[in-house]
Amino acid sequence: MSSPTTAHDAKPGIIAEDLILLDADLGSTKDDVIARLARVLTDAGRASDADALRDAAMAREAQSATGLPGGIAIPHCRSAAVTTASLGFARLNPKVEFGAPDGDADLVFLIAAPEGAGAEHMKLLSSLARALVKPAFVTSLREAATPADVVALVEGVLAPKPPKAATPVTTTTTAPPAPTATADAAKHIVAITACPTGIAHTYMAADSLKDAGDRAGVTVHVETQGSSGSTALDPALIASAEAVIFATDVGVKGRERFAGKPVIESGVKRAINEPDKMVAEALRAGGDPNAARVSGTAPGASAAAAAGGLGWGTRLRQILLTGVSYMIPFVAAGGLLIALGFLLGGYEIKGVAEDIMTNNSLTNLPDGGLRIFIGAVLFQLGGLAFGFLVPALSGYIAFAIADRPGLAPGFTAGAVALFVGAGFIGGLVGGLIAGFVALWISRIAVPPWLRGLMPVVIIPLGATLVVGGLMFLVLGRPLAAITTGLTNFLNGLSGSSVIILGIILGLMMCFDLGGPVNKAAYAFATAGLSVDNEASLRIMAAVMAAGMVPPLAMALSSTLRPKLYSEAERENGKAAWLLGAAFISEGAIPFAATDPLRVIPSMMAGGAVTGALIMSFGTTLSAPHGGLLVFFAMNNFFLFLLALAIGTVVSAALITAAKQFAGKKPAEIVDEPVAVAA
């Protein structure tokens, strides 16, 4: 019989002595620590690009800080730069702030997984994360004398050796009686834990809740919806549970399984930091007839809509953002294809593309040859993809409310909105009606033999009839009139009115850098985008140019006045040049997260200037994304560049002045810890 295989033997890439730094000074910020550990992994041949690995880990930090109680931090990520699933470890001296509620961290694991890490690797990484909630393991890490000791400790939790078999003893024993469960011990709670990457917090939260349940005398059954796979909770366990805990930073998969159960809901880190409180709250909710309960809604935004304690404003915002997020790929693909069609076939292609596609082929080219034919193909493809904009918006709004049964009525409502001329506004209204009608039908009590038909036949059919009838018979014409009136209003804007609209759009694009306000302005521009409507093309140009200002301004400021920024911020500034040029407003988030009171107003000022200039110049843009890469879709690229450059300089000058004169001195800023907000 072969000897047991250790984790190090089986998976030599997970941990090794050359990945460990003991009692090391890696800098004063978590940016410095992560960058150094990324370099250690790269130098050891575990990653191909230290900067890419660092950026991936910092992007995860931006979602939520990875510091944990007890002086621990577990920055982690998946990245295409990682060639072997690996653990980099540093025992820090001095400690560094990682966002833990009780102070700085001295034990830091950088958990790096390849983009397509296999299930076995993910299980090993999650095993380490679970061990970090065990006080004995953490104490052993602090007492380890050499890197070899750390390797042995980590391998021990990744693949613990089985206990030695005891020498058989021949004796007659009587099996002990089964323990008698007390009333409290008979109680149990079910829980779901999930974090964005599904590597660490998912499993640490699960173990924390289980341990808290043991202390409270109840059993906590946890379904971990993470990267190393999970086993769905038994429906019988769910049905008999006192309550359910959702400790997630992402949508709950299969949320409808818990319909009607009392619910306690939070982010995943609260289950790690305050598991005892969450278990106690769940037990109280189980005995409270007025406690918040799970409705039969879906993952994603629908989960938020069902959660107790969320206001209707928040629920509605999350529902609408779900629809917008699913709509954007149709907008981007369709809009860019249309723009490419214009590039090859000229603007006159919009009048002849359908005729060319009907009457011509590769063997029967139209006048103008292959270039015109390909231009027509691209334009027609883009038009067809763009035609899904309103149905996709409406369908996924309904999906966010009622899960898959809401898709068919939602898409139908969007199609009806297009048919009656209600457009984007009709899609919003139709999606909401379809979703809530589908949700209402799903709550109707039906006999068991009919339940199987509910999600695939009865709910879609009933909701489609209701929303279709309302849209055709009652709401269609009024919504179409509103849409027509708005279009005419925008087309009629001139002078100061159009400049004010540009200012408003610029302010919105720079307010939260990819957040709800930014997305609202972007959705307004893309939903009305039409090659036959010059006003919509000017709005699209203003929105894109203003959204490019923040990352470009931060790149410019950090390049011209580097002493005002930390080393990590200067590195972010280098990347922000490309992000800004590609219309990725999120490139300014690392700066705004550390200094929002100075960064955000400065960015809004530049965005407002750019939006106003674009509108006053009359610059148009027929592509909804791409930044400078879609220069061919602009009617005057040089005026677009001028407006963008002026706004960028305004924002860069304001943020530079604010950091120079309205805050700490440069020398203090250089050494200041940089904490990326959740």
C-alpha positions in Angstrom: 0.0 0.0 0.0 1.5 3.4 -1.0 2.1 6.1 1.5 -0.3 9.1 1.7 0.5 11.8 -0.8 0.9 15.3 0.6 -0.5 18.4 -1.1 3.0 19.5 -2.0 3.7 16.2 -3.8 0.4 16.1 -5.5 0.2 19.8 -6.4 3.8 21.1 -6.4 2.7 24.5 -7.7 0.6 25.5 -4.7 3.2 26.4 -2.0 6.9 26.4 -1.8 9.6 28.0 0.3 10.6 30.5 -2.4 7.0 32.0 -2.1 7.4 32.8 1.6 8.7 36.0 3.2 9.0 36.1 7.0 9.1 39.2 9.1 9.5 41.3 6.0 9.0 45.0 5.4 7.0 45.1 2.1 6.0 48.7 2.3 3.4 50.8 4.1 0.3 50.1 1.9 -1.6 47.0 0.8 -0.8 48.1 -2.8 2.9 47.7 -2.0 2.4 44.3 -0.3 0.3 42.9 -3.1 2.8 44.2 -5.7 5.7 42.6 -3.9 4.0 39.2 -3.5 2.9 39.3 -7.2 6.6 39.9 -8.0 7.6 36.9 -5.8 5.2 34.6 -7.6 6.4 35.9 -11.0 10.1 35.5 -10.2 9.3 31.9 -9.1 7.8 31.1 -12.5 4.2 31.0 -11.1 2.9 33.9 -13.2 3.9 35.5 -16.5 3.3 39.2 -15.6 3.6 40.6 -12.1 1.8 43.8 -13.0 -1.2 41.9 -14.5 -1.4 39.8 -11.3 -1.2 42.8 -9.1 -3.9 44.6 -11.0 -6.2 41.6 -10.8 -5.7 41.3 -7.1 -6.3 45.0 -6.6 -9.5 44.8 -8.7 -10.7 42.2 -6.3 -9.7 44.5 -3.4 -11.9 47.3 -5.0 -14.9 45.0 -4.7 -14.4 44.5 -0.9 -11.4 44.7 1.3 -9.8 41.3 2.1 -8.6 42.1 5.7 -10.0 39.8 8.3 -10.2 39.9 12.1 -7.1 38.7 13.9 -4.4 40.4 11.8 -5.0 38.4 8.6 -5.4 39.4 5.0 -6.1 37.2 2.0 -5.9 39.2 -1.3 -6.9 36.8 -4.0 -7.8 36.7 -7.7 -8.0 34.7 -10.9 -5.8 36.0 -13.7 -4.7 34.8 -17.1 -1.2 35.9 -15.9 -1.1 33.0 -13.4 0.4 29.9 -14.8 0.1 27.7 -11.7 -2.3 28.0 -8.8 -0.1 29.4 -6.0 0.1 30.9 -2.6 2.4 33.7 -1.7 2.8 34.3 2.0 4.3 37.2 3.9 4.6 37.7 7.7 4.9 41.5 7.8 6.9 43.7 10.1 5.5 46.4 10.2 1.9 45.5 9.8 -0.2 47.0 7.0 -3.8 48.1 6.8 -6.0 45.8 4.7 -9.5 47.0 5.8 -10.1 44.6 8.7 -12.4 45.9 11.4 -9.9 45.4 14.2 -6.7 46.8 12.8 -3.8 46.1 10.5 -2.6 42.7 9.2 0.7 40.9 9.8 -0.2 37.6 8.0 -0.9 38.0 4.3 -1.6 35.2 1.8 -1.8 36.2 -1.9 -4.0 33.4 -3.4 -3.5 33.4 -7.1 -5.5 31.1 -9.4 -5.3 30.7 -13.2 -8.2 32.0 -15.2 -9.5 28.5 -15.8 -8.4 26.9 -12.6 -9.6 23.3 -12.3 -11.8 22.1 -9.5 -9.0 20.3 -7.6 -6.9 23.5 -7.5 -9.9 25.5 -6.3 -10.6 23.0 -3.5 -7.0 23.3 -2.3 -7.2 27.1 -2.2 -10.5 27.1 -0.5 -9.1 24.7 2.1 -6.5 27.2 3.0 -9.1 30.0 3.3 -11.1 27.8 5.7 -8.1 27.1 7.9 -7.5 30.8 8.4 -10.5 31.0 10.6 -8.9 28.5 13.0 -7.0 30.2 15.8 -4.5 27.4 16.2 -3.5 27.5 12.6 -3.0 31.3 12.7 -1.0 31.0 15.9 1.3 28.4 14.3 1.9 30.7 11.3 3.0 33.5 13.7 5.4 31.1 15.5 6.9 29.5 12.4 10.7 29.8 12.4 11.4 29.1 8.8 9.7 29.0 5.4 9.8 25.2 5.6 7.7 25.4 8.7 5.1 27.5 6.9 5.1 25.1 4.0 4.5 22.2 6.3 1.6 24.0 8.1 -0.1 24.9 4.8 0.3 21.4 3.4 -1.2 20.1 6.6 -4.4 21.9 6.0 -4.4 21.3 2.2 -4.1 17.6 2.6 -4.1 16.5 6.2 -2.6 13.1 6.9 -5.1 10.4 7.9 -4.9 9.3 11.5 -2.9 6.1 12.2 -5.0 3.0 12.5 -5.3 1.9 16.1 -4.2 -1.6 17.0 -7.4 -3.8 17.0 -8.6 -4.8 20.5 -10.7 -7.8 21.0 -13.4 -6.8 23.4 -17.1 -6.8 23.7 -18.8 -3.5 23.9 -22.2 -2.1 23.8 -22.9 0.6 21.3 -23.6 3.9 23.1 -27.2 5.0 22.9 -28.0 7.7 20.3 -27.9 11.1 21.8 -31.2 12.7 22.6 -31.6 16.0 20.9 -32.8 18.9 22.9 -35.3 21.2 21.5 -32.6 23.8 20.6 -30.3 21.2 19.1 -33.1 20.0 16.9 -33.3 23.4 15.3 -31.3 24.1 12.2 -30.5 27.0 9.8 -29.6 26.9 6.2 -27.2 29.4 4.6 -25.7 30.4 1.3 -22.3 32.0 1.1 -20.8 33.4 -2.1 -18.2 36.0 -3.0 -17.3 37.5 -6.4 -14.3 35.3 -7.1 -15.5 32.3 -5.1 -12.1 31.4 -3.8 -11.7 32.5 -0.2 -14.4 34.4 1.6 -17.1 32.0 0.4 -15.6 29.1 2.4 -14.4 31.1 5.3 -17.9 32.5 5.8 -19.3 29.0 5.6 -17.0 27.7 8.4 -17.6 30.8 10.5 -21.4 30.3 10.4 -21.1 26.6 11.2 -18.8 27.2 14.2 -21.2 30.0 15.4 -24.1 27.5 15.1 -22.2 25.0 17.2 -21.7 27.7 19.9 -25.4 28.5 19.8 -26.5 24.9 19.9 -28.0 24.8 16.4 -26.9 23.2 13.2 -26.0 25.4 10.3 -26.1 23.7 6.9 -24.3 25.8 4.3 -24.3 25.7 0.5 -21.1 27.3 -0.7 -21.6 28.8 -4.2 -17.9 29.1 -4.9 -15.3 28.1 -7.4 -14.6 24.6 -6.0 -18.1 23.5 -6.6 -21.0 23.0 -4.2 -23.7 20.5 -3.4 -27.2 22.0 -3.3 -29.0 21.9 0.0 -31.5 19.1 0.4 -35.0 20.5 -0.2 -36.2 18.8 3.0 -33.5 20.6 5.0 -34.7 23.9 3.5 -38.3 23.2 4.2 -37.7 22.4 7.9 -35.1 25.1 8.6 -35.9 27.8 11.1 -34.5 30.5 8.8 -32.0 31.1 6.0 -28.9 33.3 5.9 -27.7 34.7 2.6 -24.1 35.9 3.1 -23.2 36.9 -0.4 -21.7 39.6 -2.5 -23.3 38.3 -5.6 -26.7 36.9 -6.6 -27.9 33.7 -4.9 -28.3 30.9 -7.4 -31.7 29.1 -7.0 -33.0 31.7 -4.6 -36.6 30.6 -5.3 -35.9 27.4 -3.4 -36.1 29.4 -0.2 -39.4 31.1 -0.9 -41.3 31.9 2.3 -38.4 31.3 4.7 -37.4 34.0 7.2 -34.2 35.6 5.9 -31.1 37.4 7.2 -29.1 38.9 4.4 -25.7 40.6 4.3 -22.4 40.7 2.5 -20.1 37.7 2.8 -17.6 39.5 5.1 -20.2 40.0 7.9 -20.5 36.2 8.2 -16.8 36.1 8.8 -16.7 39.0 11.2 -20.0 38.6 13.1 -21.2 35.0 12.6 -22.6 34.7 16.1 -24.8 37.8 15.6 -26.1 36.5 12.3 -27.0 33.1 13.7 -28.8 34.8 16.6 -30.7 37.1 14.2 -31.7 34.1 12.1 -33.0 32.3 15.2 -35.0 35.4 16.2 -36.4 35.7 12.7 -37.5 32.1 12.7 -39.8 32.9 15.6 -41.0 36.2 14.3 -44.1 36.1 12.1 -43.3 39.6 10.9 -39.7 38.9 9.9 -38.5 39.5 6.4 -39.0 36.5 4.1 -37.7 35.3 0.8 -40.1 35.7 -2.1 -40.0 33.5 -5.1 -37.6 35.7 -7.1 -34.5 35.2 -9.0 -30.7 35.5 -8.6 -29.0 38.8 -9.3 -31.1 42.0 -8.8 -34.2 40.0 -8.0 -32.4 38.7 -5.0 -32.0 42.2 -3.8 -35.6 42.9 -4.6 -36.7 40.1 -2.4 -34.4 40.9 0.5 -35.9 42.2 3.6 -34.7 45.6 4.8 -34.1 47.0 1.4 -36.1 50.1 0.4 -38.3 50.2 -2.7 -36.0 52.7 -4.2 -33.0 50.4 -3.9 -35.0 47.4 -5.2 -36.2 49.3 -8.2 -32.7 50.7 -9.0 -31.2 47.2 -8.8 -33.9 45.8 -11.1 -33.4 48.5 -13.7 -29.6 48.1 -13.6 -30.0 44.4 -14.2 -31.9 45.2 -17.4 -29.4 47.8 -18.5 -26.4 45.6 -17.8 -27.9 42.8 -20.0 -28.8 45.4 -22.7 -25.4 46.9 -23.1 -23.8 44.0 -25.0 -26.5 44.3 -27.7 -25.9 48.0 -27.8 -22.1 47.7 -28.0 -22.1 44.9 -30.6 -24.9 46.4 -32.7 -23.5 50.0 -32.6 -20.0 49.0 -33.4 -21.1 46.9 -36.4 -23.2 49.8 -37.7 -20.2 52.1 -37.3 -18.0 49.6 -39.2 -20.7 49.4 -41.9 -20.4 53.2 -42.3 -16.6 53.0 -42.4 -16.7 50.6 -45.4 -19.9 51.6 -47.1 -20.2 55.3 -46.3 -23.2 56.9 -44.6 -25.4 56.3 -47.7 -25.2 52.5 -46.9 -28.1 52.9 -44.4 -30.5 53.5 -47.3 -29.4 50.6 -49.5 -28.1 47.9 -47.1 -31.4 46.0 -46.9 -31.8 46.0 -50.7 -28.2 44.8 -51.2 -28.6 42.0 -48.7 -31.8 40.9 -50.5 -30.6 41.1 -54.1 -26.9 40.6 -54.0 -24.3 38.0 -52.9 -20.6 37.2 -53.1 -21.2 36.0 -56.6 -23.4 38.9 -57.5 -21.7 42.0 -56.0 -23.5 45.4 -56.0 -22.1 48.6 -57.6 -19.0 49.5 -55.6 -17.8 45.9 -55.3 -16.9 43.8 -52.3 -16.3 46.8 -50.0 -19.9 48.0 -50.4 -21.2 44.5 -50.0 -19.3 43.9 -46.7 -20.3 47.3 -45.5 -24.0 46.4 -46.1 -23.5 43.1 -44.3 -22.0 44.8 -41.3 -24.6 47.5 -41.2 -27.4 45.0 -41.5 -25.9 42.8 -38.8 -25.6 45.8 -36.5 -29.1 46.9 -37.2 -30.5 43.5 -36.3 -28.4 43.3 -33.1 -29.4 46.8 -32.2 -33.0 45.8 -32.7 -32.8 43.6 -29.6 -31.9 46.6 -27.4 -35.4 47.3 -26.1 -36.6 43.7 -25.9 -33.4 42.7 -24.0 -33.9 45.6 -21.6 -37.5 44.7 -21.0 -36.8 41.0 -20.8 -34.1 41.2 -18.2 -35.9 43.7 -16.1 -38.7 41.0 -15.9 -36.0 38.4 -15.3 -34.7 40.4 -12.4 -38.1 40.3 -10.8 -39.5 36.9 -11.6 -36.6 34.7 -12.8 -36.8 32.7 -16.0 -40.6 32.7 -16.1 -40.4 36.5 -16.6 -38.2 36.3 -19.7 -40.8 35.5 -22.3 -43.4 38.1 -21.2 -40.6 40.6 -20.7 -39.1 40.1 -24.2 -42.6 40.2 -25.6 -43.3 43.5 -23.8 -40.2 45.0 -25.4 -41.2 43.8 -28.8 -44.6 45.3 -28.4 -43.0 48.6 -27.2 -41.0 48.7 -30.5 -44.1 47.8 -32.6 -46.2 50.6 -31.1 -43.4 53.2 -31.2 -43.0 53.4 -27.4 -39.3 52.7 -27.6 -37.0 52.7 -24.6 -39.7 54.1 -22.2 -42.1 51.5 -23.3 -39.5 48.8 -22.7 -38.9 50.0 -19.1 -42.6 50.1 -18.3 -43.4 46.8 -20.1 -40.5 45.0 -18.4 -41.7 46.1 -14.9 -45.3 45.1 -15.6 -44.2 41.7 -17.1 -42.0 40.9 -14.2 -44.4 41.8 -11.4 -47.3 40.0 -13.2 -45.2 36.9 -13.6 -44.2 37.1 -9.9 -47.8 37.5 -8.8 -48.9 34.5 -10.9 -46.0 32.4 -9.4 -47.4 33.0 -5.9 -50.8 31.6 -6.7 -51.3 28.4 -4.8 -51.9 25.5 -7.2 -52.3 21.7 -6.8 -49.0 19.7 -6.8 -49.8 18.1 -10.2 -49.9 21.6 -11.8 -46.6 23.0 -10.2 -44.4 21.5 -13.0 -46.3 23.5 -15.6 -46.2 26.8 -13.8 -42.7 28.1 -14.8 -42.7 26.8 -18.4 -46.3 27.3 -19.5 -48.7 29.0 -17.1 -46.6 31.9 -15.8 -45.1 32.9 -19.2 -48.5 32.5 -20.9 -50.5 34.4 -18.3 -48.0 37.2 -17.9 -47.5 37.6 -21.7 -51.3 37.9 -22.2 -51.6 40.5 -19.4 -48.6 42.7 -20.4 -49.3 42.3 -24.1 -52.9 43.3 -23.7 -52.0 46.3 -21.5 -49.4 47.5 -24.0 -51.6 47.1 -27.1 -54.9 48.3 -25.6 -54.0 50.8 -22.9 -50.4 51.9 -22.5 -49.0 51.7 -26.0 -50.2 55.0 -27.5 -49.6 57.2 -24.5 -46.1 55.8 -24.1 -45.4 56.3 -27.8 -46.7 59.9 -27.5 -44.2 60.5 -24.7 -41.4 58.9 -26.7 -42.2 61.0 -29.7 -42.5 64.2 -27.6 -39.1 63.5 -26.0 -37.5 62.9 -29.4 -39.0 66.1 -30.8 -37.8 68.0 -27.7 -34.3 66.8 -28.1 -34.2 67.5 -31.8 -35.5 71.0 -31.1 -32.8 71.9 -28.6 -30.5 74.6 -29.6 -28.2 77.3 -28.2 -28.0 77.3 -24.4 -30.5 74.5 -24.0 -28.3 71.9 -25.7 -25.2 73.1 -23.8 -27.1 72.6 -20.5 -28.0 69.1 -21.6 -24.3 68.5 -22.3 -23.3 69.8 -18.9 -25.9 67.5 -17.1 -24.8 64.4 -19.0 -21.1 65.2 -18.3 -21.8 65.6 -14.6 -23.7 62.3 -14.5 -21.0 60.4 -16.4 -18.3 61.5 -13.9 -20.2 61.3 -10.7 -19.8 57.6 -9.8 -17.5 56.3 -12.6 -19.4 53.4 -13.8 -22.0 53.3 -11.0 -25.8 53.8 -11.3 -25.7 57.5 -12.2 -23.1 56.9 -14.9 -25.1 54.0 -16.3 -28.3 56.0 -16.3 -26.7 58.6 -18.5 -25.1 56.0 -20.7 -28.4 54.1 -21.0 -30.2 57.4 -21.9 -27.7 57.9 -24.7 -27.6 54.4 -26.1 -31.4 53.7 -25.9 -32.2 56.7 -28.1 -29.2 56.2 -30.5 -30.4 56.3 -34.1 -28.5 57.0 -37.2 -31.5 59.0 -38.5 -31.6 61.2 -35.4 -28.8 63.8 -35.2 -29.7 64.8 -31.6 -29.2 61.3 -30.4 -25.8 61.2 -32.1 -24.7 64.4 -30.4 -25.9 63.0 -27.0 -23.9 59.8 -27.6 -20.7 61.9 -28.4 -21.2 64.0 -25.2 -21.6 60.9 -23.0 -18.6 59.1 -24.4 -16.3 62.1 -24.3 -17.3 63.0 -20.8 -16.8 59.4 -19.6 -13.3 59.4 -21.0 -12.2 62.5 -19.0 -11.7 61.0 -15.4 -9.1 58.4 -16.2 -7.3 60.6 -18.7 -7.3 63.5 -16.1 -5.9 61.3 -13.4 -3.3 59.9 -15.8 -2.2 63.5 -16.7 -2.1 64.7 -13.1 -0.1 61.8 -11.8 2.3 62.1 -14.7 2.9 65.9 -14.3 2.9 65.9 -10.5 4.0 62.4 -9.4 5.1 63.5 -5.9 1.4 64.1 -5.1 0.6 60.4 -5.6 1.7 57.2 -4.0 3.7 54.7 -6.0 0.7 52.5 -6.6 -1.3 55.5 -7.8 1.4 56.4 -10.2 1.3 52.9 -11.6 -2.5 53.2 -11.9 -2.0 56.5 -13.7 0.0 54.8 -16.4 -2.8 52.3 -17.1 -5.4 55.0 -17.0 -4.1 56.5 -20.2 -5.2 53.4 -22.1 -8.4 53.0 -20.1 -9.5 56.6 -20.7 -8.7 56.4 -24.4 -10.9 53.3 -24.6 -13.8 54.9 -22.7 -13.5 52.9 -19.5 -14.4 55.4 -16.8 -13.6 52.9 -14.1 -9.9 53.6 -14.7 -10.3 56.5 -12.2 -11.9 54.4 -9.5 -8.6 53.7 -7.6 -8.0 57.4 -7.2 -11.6 58.3 -6.3 -11.8 55.5 -3.8 -8.8 56.8 -1.8 -9.7 60.6 -2.1 -13.3 61.0 -3.2 -13.9 64.5 -1.8 -11.2 65.9 -4.1 -11.2 63.6 -7.0 -14.9 63.3 -7.8 -15.8 67.1 -7.9 -12.7 67.7 -10.1 -13.7 65.0 -12.5 -17.3 66.3 -12.7 -16.1 69.7 -13.5 -14.0 68.5 -16.5 -16.8 66.2 -17.6 -19.3 69.1 -17.6 -16.9 71.2 -19.7 -16.4 68.4 -22.2 -20.1 67.6 -22.5 -21.0 71.3 -23.1 -18.3 71.7 -25.7 -19.3 68.5 -27.6 -22.9 69.8 -27.7 -21.9 73.3 -28.8 -19.5 71.9 -31.5 -22.3 69.7 -32.9 -20.1 66.7 -32.8 -21.9 63.4 -33.5 -21.0 59.8 -32.8 -22.8 56.7 -34.2 -20.9 54.1 -32.1 -21.9 53.5 -28.5 -18.5 52.4 -27.3 -14.8 52.2 -28.1 -13.5 55.7 -27.3 -10.8 56.9 -29.7 -10.9 53.6 -31.5 -14.1 54.5 -33.2 -12.8 57.8 -34.6 -14.3 56.8 -37.9 -17.8 57.0 -36.5 -17.5 60.7 -35.5 -18.5 63.5 -37.9 -15.5 65.7 -36.7 -12.8 63.8 -34.8 -10.7 66.8 -34.2 -13.4 68.8 -32.5 -14.1 65.7 -30.4 -10.4 65.5 -29.4 -10.4 69.3 -28.6 -13.4 69.0 -26.3 -11.9 65.9 -24.6 -8.5 67.6 -24.2 -10.0 70.8 -22.7 -12.1 68.8 -20.2 -9.1 66.6 -19.3 -6.9 69.6 -18.6 -9.6 71.2 -16.5 -10.0 68.1 -14.3 -6.3 67.5 -14.1 -5.6 71.1 -13.0 -8.4 71.0 -10.4 -7.3 67.7 -8.8 -3.6 68.8 -8.8 -4.5 72.1 -7.2 -6.7 70.3 -4.6 -4.0 67.9 -3.7 -1.4 70.6 -3.6 -3.2 73.3 -1.7 -6.3 71.8 -0.1 -4.9 68.9 1.8 -1.7 67.2 2.9 1.7 68.2 1.7 3.2 66.1 -1.1 5.7 64.4 1.1 2.9 63.2 3.4 0.8 62.0 0.6 3.6 59.9 -0.9 3.8 57.8 2.3 0.1 57.7 3.0 -1.5 54.2 3.0 -3.7 53.7 0.0 -6.9 51.7 0.8 -9.1 50.9 -2.2 -12.7 51.1 -1.0 -15.1 48.2 -1.4 
